[in-house]
Amino acid sequence: MKRVIKFLILIVCTSILVGLSSSQGASVMALPPKEDLPEEILRMQMITAARSPVDGQPLSAGEYAQLQAQLQKVPPPKLDPRIRDQVFLIRLRKTLLQLFPFLDI
């Protein structure tokens, strides 16, 4: 009988301690704050501002479209054929050294 009474006292004390400790902690928020937009809505929004790929300046959507069209019309400058040949030879040498490290070209 004494064991049952001690066990009941232990259960009551434990439940009181657990109840008090859980209610005194900081309140837990299950939902994000209202000002935080969900990812689904952010994905659906249209982007109206962009940055220039040339210099990183902020551009409007129209300016960005104009810049993209201009970049597509004007091809990038060509590399001098002698420099292009040198780059090819350097890449070839690097590949050969990876395949045949004992050559020491």
Secondary structure as UniProt FT lines:
FT   HELIX           2..24
FT   TURN            34..35
FT   HELIX           39..44
FT   STRAND          49..51
FT   TURN            53..55
FT   STRAND          58..60
FT   HELIX           61..73
FT   HELIX           81..99
FT   TURN            101..102
//
